[in-house]
Structures are given as C-alpha cells and as structure tokens.
Amino acid sequence: MEVTEPDAAALFSALLASQDDLLLVVQRGEITHASAAADRLFGGAAAPGRDVAALFHETSRGKVSSALAHAAAATWELQACREDGRQEPVKFLVVPAAGGSRILLGRASARDEARRREEAAIALANELADITRELATKGAELEAARVRLEELGRQREEFMSIVSHDLKSSLQAIRLQGTLIEHVQSPLSAADCAKVAGLLLRNVDRMTSLISDILDAALVDAGELQIASRRFSLDEVVAEVVDTVAPIAAEAGVQIRRETAGVGIVSGDARRLYQVLLNLVENAIRHSPRGTEVLIELAARDGCARCAVEDAGAGIAPEARAAVFDRFRRQGAHAGRAGLGLYIAQRIVALHGGSIWVEAGARGGARFVFEIPSPDSAGVAGDAGAR
C-alpha cells in the first residue's frame, strides 16, 4: 500500500491530537512538535523549542542521546519525568526522519490512561448533571405553562358561560317588554312608557357595554388598544360618571358622594378614562349594601391627578388584590360583566403613563385608586401613549 503525502499529513495530525499516543518530534535535540498526550504527561516541559533530554530522568539521558543518534528505527525504554514530579518508564519507538529529525512514538501508561478516563468520566458526569438540572427547570416551566393554560381554558369556559348568560338575560328582558307592548289592551300612560323605555335602554346598554368590553379586551391582547390624547377636565368626567350611574345607585339604595380638591386640566383620553371610572363606580355600587355610600375622591398629588373610588363592601384580602386585574377575574357574588372591566382599566391607565391599584378602604371596603400624570409634570406620558 502506497502512502501519499496527504495520507502522511493526516496521520501526523491525528497523532498530534491523540490523547493516548505520546508523539515527540525532535530536531537537533529540541522539540518541534508534541502530541496532546505528551503535553498532558510532561506539561509545559514538552513545549516546542525545549530540550527533549529534560523530559527524562538523568539515568535515561544517555539512552536519549543514543536513541537520537541511532541510524535505524528502534525501541527504547526511557524513564519519563511526569509533570507531577513522579517518574514513569515509557517505551518509545524512535524513528529517523528527513532532515536529521527524530520521531519518538510511545504509549501512555495504563495508570495515565485510567486517570484520563476518570477525568473524562467526571467531566461527562458534570455535563450530565447540568443537562439534568436544565431538563428539570424546563420541566417545571412546562408544568407551570400547562397549569396556566388549563386555568386559562377554565376561565375562558366560565367567561363564555357568563357572556352567554348576560346576553341571553338582556335579550329575554327586551323581548318580554316588547311582548308586553305588543299585547297591551289600552294605551300606556306616560309613566308606564318611561318605565318600559328605561328597562329597554338599560338592557341595550348592558349588552353594548359587554360587547365593548369583549372588543376592548381583544385589542388589549393584541397590543392595539390606543388612546386619543387631549387636555380636559377630569372633574367633568367624574360628574358625567355620577350622572350615568345615578339610576343604578338609586335602584341599589346606594348614595354617591364626591370629594374633589384642586384637580384641574389633565392630558389624556377623556372617553377611555370615563370608561375606567365608570367601571370602578359600577363595581363599587354592586359591592355596597343598601343604605351605604360610594365615595369618589379626586385630588392632585405629586404632579399627578389621583382618583379613588371606595365602596362599603366586604373588601378584598391583601393576597387577592393583585389578581383582581387579571383577565376574566370576577370578585365575589356581585362581580360585574365577564371579569374584563378591571383588566381593561389597568391597560388604559398604563397607556396614560399611570398606575392603578386596590387597597383597604377606611370603612373596611375596597378602595380602587388610579393616578395619571398632570400636564404640569415633566414628560406627560398620556401624549406618548397616544402615538
């Protein structure tokens, strides 16, 4: 079999990279190449340019000189000086090469090979341990994601049930009033007409609000909910909300009390902030017993306009407060439409550069508070949120 130069070069490269074969190439007594196994056995002493005789014990140096001077290939047992200071007998095949160089080819001892394998096994074990830990972490993350998906699925089913029930109830009420009008035997009085019209309009408003919440929640999920920023009076928004909920509050036997102090013009989306405040006040009315009141406070604080709505209900436990802003979250037996109102409100306030939270009220109920920057504060975030 003829060995070509590329074959020889490939073999030489493989020997240099070997972890088992001790390869030294020597030119005029100096090392020019050393394999990985030789570097591990001798350490830095086998670096190119070093004296090859220095790798061996003084009792073997005469043999080293004879081996390098020998004209034919022969096997020599030499006492190698390991990097750790110990001595070890190693048999080298010394082969004359072109240009007077010599190739020393040996084999790592069984003890050295065992240590190398042990080190490789330890490294592999450590790598496997890292992979196991990573898999455990990923497994925990996947399990948490599965639990979240199951909870989301449960919430969606509950949401669809609630939406279907609310829409059906409103439609049935409208149908009932329409049937009464259709079969009335005598003209209705003005008071009766107003009563029927009020019932019809309230149910239409209820369905419209529910559908609007669903659409807004979809915009929030898609990151497409926007605000149209302008300067307006937040106090006027509060007054408009109070007028809107007056019939609801009267029917529930709840009083609305307003306390405003020093809040003038703010910058933001009046329609969206009306939506936030209306949701908070309607929730407060639902959770307040008959004969109590809902408090709406409006004040300027630290360059922000702060609005608070406090009910006289049972309140919300501290550990449950953060979750009230979750999608599809319904709080208690008096929950509102589909559990979307507070979820949307939180996003609207965030688009104004503000924040919203719930805390304990002075009367033991829940107190919802939101803040938005006023035009006089540095960098009105409401304008930025509208773009």
Backbone torsions as a table, in degrees:
resi	resn	phi	psi	omega
1	MET	NA	127.1	-178.8
2	GLU	-88.3	130.9	178.2
3	VAL	-101.5	118.3	-179.4
4	THR	-85.1	169.6	178.9
5	GLU	-62.0	-42.5	176.0
6	PRO	-60.1	-37.3	178.0
7	ASP	-63.6	-44.1	-179.3
8	ALA	-64.0	-40.5	179.8
9	ALA	-64.8	-40.1	179.6
10	ALA	-65.5	-41.6	178.8
11	LEU	-63.6	-41.8	180.0
12	PHE	-63.0	-43.5	179.1
13	SER	-63.2	-39.9	179.5
14	ALA	-64.8	-40.4	179.0
15	LEU	-66.5	-39.2	178.2
16	LEU	-63.2	-35.0	-177.8
17	ALA	-84.3	-8.7	-173.7
18	SER	-66.0	140.5	174.0
19	GLN	-90.8	-5.4	-176.1
20	ASP	-113.6	-35.0	-174.4
21	ASP	-90.6	126.1	177.3
22	LEU	-87.0	111.2	-178.9
23	LEU	-122.3	125.3	174.1
24	LEU	-128.8	132.7	173.6
25	VAL	-111.6	124.6	-172.4
26	VAL	-122.0	134.6	176.5
27	GLN	-127.3	116.1	-179.3
28	ARG	51.6	43.4	174.7
29	GLY	84.1	-6.3	-179.5
30	GLU	-108.9	144.1	-179.5
31	ILE	-75.4	130.0	174.4
32	THR	-107.1	-30.5	178.7
33	HIS	-143.8	147.2	176.0
34	ALA	-143.3	137.8	-179.9
35	SER	-75.1	168.0	179.2
36	ALA	-61.5	-38.4	179.3
37	ALA	-65.0	-40.3	178.4
38	ALA	-66.3	-39.4	179.1
39	ASP	-63.9	-37.8	179.5
40	ARG	-68.9	-38.2	-177.9
41	LEU	-71.8	-45.1	-174.5
42	PHE	-99.0	-13.7	-177.7
43	GLY	70.5	-146.9	-177.6
44	GLY	-66.2	-13.4	-178.9
45	ALA	-68.4	-18.2	-178.8
46	ALA	-95.5	19.8	-179.3
47	ALA	-72.8	149.9	177.4
48	PRO	-55.5	139.7	-179.8
49	GLY	93.9	-12.3	179.3
50	ARG	-83.5	156.2	179.3
51	ASP	-73.0	123.8	-176.7
52	VAL	-66.0	-30.6	-178.9
53	ALA	-62.7	-26.8	-178.4
54	ALA	-69.1	-12.5	179.6
55	LEU	-79.7	-11.5	-172.3
56	PHE	-121.7	155.4	179.7
57	HIS	-65.0	151.7	-176.0
58	GLU	-57.7	-25.9	179.1
59	THR	-71.4	-16.3	-179.1
60	SER	-104.0	-4.6	-172.7
61	ARG	-67.4	-30.5	174.6
62	GLY	-63.8	-41.6	177.4
63	LYS	-63.4	-37.0	180.0
64	VAL	-62.6	-44.5	178.9
65	SER	-62.8	-41.7	179.4
66	SER	-65.6	-41.6	-179.3
67	ALA	-63.1	-40.4	-179.2
68	LEU	-71.8	-25.9	-178.7
69	ALA	-90.6	-13.8	-176.0
70	HIS	-67.7	136.1	-173.7
71	ALA	-83.1	-15.4	-178.5
72	ALA	-121.2	160.2	178.2
73	ALA	-66.6	135.9	-179.1
74	ALA	-156.0	159.5	179.0
75	THR	-98.7	134.1	-178.5
76	TRP	-130.9	134.1	174.7
77	GLU	-96.4	118.9	-175.2
78	LEU	-121.7	147.2	-179.0
79	GLN	-90.5	99.6	-176.4
80	ALA	-79.5	142.3	175.5
81	CYS	-97.5	106.7	-177.7
82	ARG	-68.7	162.4	179.2
83	GLU	-61.8	-33.2	-178.7
84	ASP	-81.0	5.1	176.1
85	GLY	95.5	-14.3	179.3
86	ARG	-79.2	159.5	177.4
87	GLN	-105.2	147.5	-177.5
88	GLU	-149.4	127.8	178.2
89	PRO	-74.5	129.6	-179.6
90	VAL	-133.0	132.7	176.0
91	LYS	-89.6	124.1	179.1
92	PHE	-113.3	135.6	167.1
93	LEU	-89.6	115.4	-178.0
94	VAL	-101.2	119.8	-174.1
95	VAL	-120.0	124.7	174.4
96	PRO	-65.6	141.4	-179.6
97	ALA	-130.9	177.9	-176.3
98	ALA	-62.3	148.6	175.8
99	GLY	73.4	17.3	178.1
100	GLY	80.5	4.1	179.0
101	SER	-78.3	163.9	179.0
102	ARG	-128.3	142.1	176.2
103	ILE	-109.9	123.0	178.1
104	LEU	-105.8	116.6	-177.0
105	LEU	-121.6	119.0	-179.3
106	GLY	-133.2	-173.8	-178.8
107	ARG	-130.9	136.3	178.9
108	ALA	-62.6	145.5	-178.6
109	SER	-67.2	161.3	178.9
110	ALA	-59.3	-38.8	179.4
111	ARG	-64.1	-42.7	179.1
112	ASP	-66.8	-39.5	178.4
113	GLU	-64.3	-40.2	179.5
114	ALA	-63.6	-41.5	178.6
115	ARG	-64.2	-39.6	179.2
116	ARG	-63.6	-41.5	179.4
117	ARG	-66.6	-36.5	178.1
118	GLU	-64.1	-43.3	177.9
119	GLU	-62.6	-41.0	178.7
120	ALA	-64.5	-39.8	179.4
121	ALA	-64.9	-40.8	178.5
122	ILE	-63.9	-43.6	179.0
123	ALA	-62.4	-41.1	179.0
124	LEU	-66.0	-40.3	178.4
125	ALA	-62.5	-41.7	178.1
126	ASN	-64.3	-40.4	178.5
127	GLU	-64.5	-41.5	177.8
128	LEU	-64.6	-37.7	178.2
129	ALA	-64.1	-41.1	177.5
130	ASP	-62.6	-43.0	179.5
131	ILE	-64.2	-39.7	179.3
132	THR	-62.9	-44.1	178.4
133	ARG	-62.9	-42.3	179.4
134	GLU	-64.1	-40.9	177.9
135	LEU	-64.8	-38.3	178.0
136	ALA	-63.7	-41.1	178.3
137	THR	-64.3	-46.3	178.6
138	LYS	-62.6	-38.5	178.4
139	GLY	-62.1	-41.9	178.3
140	ALA	-64.9	-39.8	178.5
141	GLU	-64.6	-41.8	178.4
142	LEU	-65.0	-39.4	178.7
143	GLU	-64.9	-41.6	177.6
144	ALA	-63.5	-39.7	178.1
145	ALA	-65.3	-39.3	178.5
146	ARG	-62.8	-42.5	178.8
147	VAL	-63.3	-41.6	179.3
148	ARG	-64.0	-40.9	179.1
149	LEU	-65.1	-40.5	177.6
150	GLU	-63.1	-42.1	179.4
151	GLU	-65.9	-40.5	177.9
152	LEU	-63.6	-40.6	177.2
153	GLY	-62.4	-42.1	177.4
154	ARG	-62.4	-42.8	179.5
155	GLN	-64.8	-38.8	179.4
156	ARG	-65.0	-41.5	177.8
157	GLU	-62.0	-43.5	178.3
158	GLU	-63.9	-40.2	179.7
159	PHE	-61.4	-46.9	179.5
160	MET	-62.7	-37.4	177.8
161	SER	-64.3	-43.2	-179.0
162	ILE	-66.3	-46.6	-179.7
163	VAL	-60.4	-45.7	180.0
164	SER	-60.6	-43.2	-179.6
165	HIS	-64.0	-46.2	-177.3
166	ASP	-65.1	-44.2	178.9
167	LEU	-64.5	-42.1	-179.5
168	LYS	-65.0	-41.1	179.7
169	SER	-62.6	-43.6	-179.9
170	SER	-65.5	-43.7	179.4
171	LEU	-64.6	-38.2	178.0
172	GLN	-65.2	-39.7	178.6
173	ALA	-64.5	-42.4	178.7
174	ILE	-64.0	-42.6	179.4
175	ARG	-63.1	-41.1	179.7
176	LEU	-61.8	-45.7	179.9
177	GLN	-65.8	-38.5	177.7
178	GLY	-64.2	-39.3	178.6
179	THR	-64.7	-40.0	178.5
180	LEU	-62.3	-42.0	179.8
181	ILE	-66.4	-40.9	-177.0
182	GLU	-62.5	-35.7	-173.6
183	HIS	-105.1	11.8	179.6
184	VAL	-64.1	138.9	-175.6
185	GLN	-89.1	-25.0	-178.8
186	SER	-136.5	157.3	-179.3
187	PRO	-57.3	139.7	178.5
188	LEU	-75.6	145.7	174.4
189	SER	-71.7	166.4	179.5
190	ALA	-60.5	-38.1	-179.8
191	ALA	-66.6	-41.8	179.0
192	ASP	-66.8	-39.6	177.0
193	CYS	-60.8	-43.5	179.6
194	ALA	-63.9	-38.6	179.8
195	LYS	-65.1	-47.3	-179.9
196	VAL	-63.9	-44.0	179.2
197	ALA	-60.9	-39.8	178.6
198	GLY	-62.3	-43.0	178.3
199	LEU	-63.3	-43.5	179.3
200	LEU	-62.2	-46.9	-177.5
201	LEU	-65.6	-39.5	179.9
202	ARG	-63.8	-39.3	179.3
203	ASN	-71.9	-36.2	174.5
204	VAL	-63.7	-43.9	178.4
205	ASP	-61.9	-38.7	-180.0
206	ARG	-63.0	-45.2	178.5
207	MET	-66.3	-41.2	179.4
208	THR	-61.8	-43.3	179.4
209	SER	-64.1	-41.9	179.6
210	LEU	-62.7	-45.5	178.9
211	ILE	-64.2	-40.0	177.9
212	SER	-62.0	-41.5	178.0
213	ASP	-61.5	-42.0	179.8
214	ILE	-63.1	-44.4	179.3
215	LEU	-65.7	-42.5	179.5
216	ASP	-65.1	-38.9	178.2
217	ALA	-62.5	-38.0	177.1
218	ALA	-64.1	-38.9	177.5
219	LEU	-66.1	-39.7	177.7
220	VAL	-61.8	-47.7	-179.1
221	ASP	-60.4	-34.3	-179.1
222	ALA	-86.9	-2.5	-178.2
223	GLY	69.5	26.4	-175.1
224	GLU	-114.2	5.4	176.5
225	LEU	-69.9	128.5	-176.0
226	GLN	-126.5	161.0	175.1
227	ILE	-124.0	149.7	177.0
228	ALA	-106.9	105.5	-170.7
229	SER	-84.3	136.0	172.1
230	ARG	-157.5	170.9	179.0
231	ARG	-90.3	134.7	-179.5
232	PHE	-157.4	171.4	179.4
233	SER	-92.1	117.6	178.2
234	LEU	-67.7	-29.5	178.0
235	ASP	-62.5	-35.6	178.5
236	GLU	-68.0	-34.8	176.3
237	VAL	-64.6	-42.3	177.6
238	VAL	-59.9	-45.2	180.0
239	ALA	-61.7	-39.6	179.7
240	GLU	-65.7	-40.0	178.4
241	VAL	-64.7	-42.7	179.5
242	VAL	-60.9	-41.9	177.2
243	ASP	-63.0	-39.5	-177.9
244	THR	-65.3	-42.5	-174.4
245	VAL	-88.6	-2.8	-177.2
246	ALA	-54.0	-46.7	178.6
247	PRO	-64.3	-37.4	179.5
248	ILE	-65.6	-44.0	179.7
249	ALA	-64.1	-40.8	179.8
250	ALA	-63.6	-42.5	179.8
251	GLU	-65.5	-33.9	-179.9
252	ALA	-84.6	-6.4	-178.3
253	GLY	70.0	32.7	-178.2
254	VAL	-117.4	135.8	177.1
255	GLN	-89.9	148.0	175.1
256	ILE	-109.5	123.3	178.3
257	ARG	-118.1	132.4	-179.7
258	ARG	-110.4	138.9	172.6
259	GLU	-135.0	111.2	-179.9
260	THR	-119.8	145.0	-178.1
261	ALA	-151.9	106.1	166.7
262	GLY	72.1	18.4	176.5
263	VAL	-99.9	120.4	-179.1
264	GLY	-105.3	-115.2	-176.1
265	ILE	-87.4	137.4	173.6
266	VAL	-123.2	169.8	178.7
267	SER	-117.5	126.1	-179.1
268	GLY	168.0	-161.6	-179.5
269	ASP	-102.2	105.7	-176.1
270	ALA	-61.2	-39.7	-178.0
271	ARG	-65.7	-41.7	-178.9
272	ARG	-70.5	-38.8	178.7
273	LEU	-70.7	-31.2	171.2
274	TYR	-60.3	-41.9	179.0
275	GLN	-61.9	-42.5	178.6
276	VAL	-62.3	-51.6	-175.6
277	LEU	-65.9	-39.3	179.0
278	LEU	-61.6	-41.8	178.9
279	ASN	-62.4	-42.9	-178.9
280	LEU	-65.6	-42.5	-177.3
281	VAL	-70.6	-42.3	177.8
282	GLU	-61.6	-41.7	176.2
283	ASN	-60.6	-43.2	-178.8
284	ALA	-63.2	-40.3	178.6
285	ILE	-63.6	-44.5	-179.0
286	ARG	-61.4	-33.7	-176.2
287	HIS	-92.7	-0.8	-178.6
288	SER	-99.3	130.8	177.9
289	PRO	-65.5	159.5	176.7
290	ARG	-60.1	143.5	178.8
291	GLY	86.3	-0.2	177.8
292	THR	-104.8	-173.8	-179.4
293	GLU	-133.9	156.2	172.6
294	VAL	-107.1	129.7	-177.6
295	LEU	-103.1	130.0	173.5
296	ILE	-115.2	118.0	179.9
297	GLU	-112.9	138.7	178.2
298	LEU	-132.9	125.5	-176.4
299	ALA	-152.7	158.2	174.1
300	ALA	-94.8	136.2	-176.9
301	ARG	-152.6	117.8	174.4
302	ASP	52.8	46.1	177.6
303	GLY	77.2	10.5	-179.8
304	CYS	-125.6	155.8	169.0
305	ALA	-94.7	125.0	-177.8
306	ARG	-114.6	131.9	177.7
307	CYS	-124.6	132.5	-179.9
308	ALA	-128.3	140.0	176.6
309	VAL	-125.9	120.7	-175.6
310	GLU	-120.7	131.6	178.0
311	ASP	-104.3	177.5	180.0
312	ALA	-113.6	29.6	-177.8
313	GLY	-86.1	-157.8	-175.7
314	ALA	-80.2	-10.6	-179.8
315	GLY	82.0	179.7	-178.6
316	ILE	-126.4	129.8	179.8
317	ALA	-59.8	143.6	-177.5
318	PRO	-53.9	-38.8	-177.1
319	GLU	-72.3	-13.2	-178.3
320	ALA	-103.0	-2.4	-171.8
321	ARG	-68.9	-41.3	-178.1
322	ALA	-64.3	-31.9	-174.7
323	ALA	-77.2	-12.7	-176.5
324	VAL	-66.4	-17.9	-179.8
325	PHE	-93.9	4.2	178.2
326	ASP	-72.0	153.1	176.9
327	ARG	-64.5	139.5	179.2
328	PHE	67.2	11.4	-177.6
329	ARG	-80.6	126.3	178.0
330	ARG	-120.3	130.1	-172.6
331	GLN	-106.1	106.6	172.5
332	GLY	77.0	-175.4	-175.8
333	ALA	-73.8	-16.7	-177.0
334	HIS	-105.1	28.8	-176.8
335	ALA	-64.1	155.7	-177.7
336	GLY	-89.2	-154.6	-172.1
337	ARG	-70.3	109.3	165.7
338	ALA	58.9	4.4	178.4
339	GLY	69.3	29.3	-178.9
340	LEU	-108.6	-19.2	-171.7
341	GLY	-58.9	-50.0	-177.6
342	LEU	-71.2	-32.7	176.4
343	TYR	-60.5	-45.0	178.7
344	ILE	-70.2	-40.8	-179.3
345	ALA	-59.1	-42.0	-180.0
346	GLN	-59.9	-40.9	-178.8
347	ARG	-70.6	-38.9	179.2
348	ILE	-61.8	-45.9	179.6
349	VAL	-63.1	-40.4	178.8
350	ALA	-61.9	-38.0	178.0
351	LEU	-66.0	-21.4	175.2
352	HIS	-87.9	3.7	-178.4
353	GLY	77.2	18.5	-177.4
354	GLY	-111.0	-166.1	179.9
355	SER	-144.5	157.0	-179.9
356	ILE	-138.2	142.1	179.7
357	TRP	-154.0	172.8	177.4
358	VAL	-126.7	141.4	-179.9
359	GLU	-141.2	177.4	178.6
360	ALA	-77.2	135.6	177.1
361	GLY	-83.0	166.3	-178.6
362	ALA	-65.7	-25.1	-178.3
363	ARG	-101.0	11.9	177.7
364	GLY	94.2	-9.6	179.5
365	GLY	-84.2	-165.2	178.2
366	ALA	-95.0	141.2	179.4
367	ARG	-124.4	108.5	177.4
368	PHE	-92.7	132.1	-175.7
369	VAL	-130.2	135.6	169.9
370	PHE	-134.3	148.5	179.6
371	GLU	-127.0	142.6	170.3
372	ILE	-134.5	148.2	179.3
373	PRO	-62.3	144.5	175.6
374	SER	-90.0	162.7	-178.3
375	PRO	-60.4	-23.1	-177.7
376	ASP	-82.1	-12.4	179.5
377	SER	-79.7	158.4	-176.9
378	ALA	-69.6	126.0	175.3
379	GLY	66.4	83.0	-179.3
380	VAL	-69.6	113.7	-175.5
381	ALA	-72.5	-20.4	-179.9
382	GLY	-62.3	-41.3	178.5
383	ASP	-63.2	-41.1	-179.1
384	ALA	-65.7	-36.2	-177.9
385	GLY	-69.1	-22.5	-176.5
386	ALA	-79.3	-16.2	-176.5
387	ARG	-84.3	NA	NA
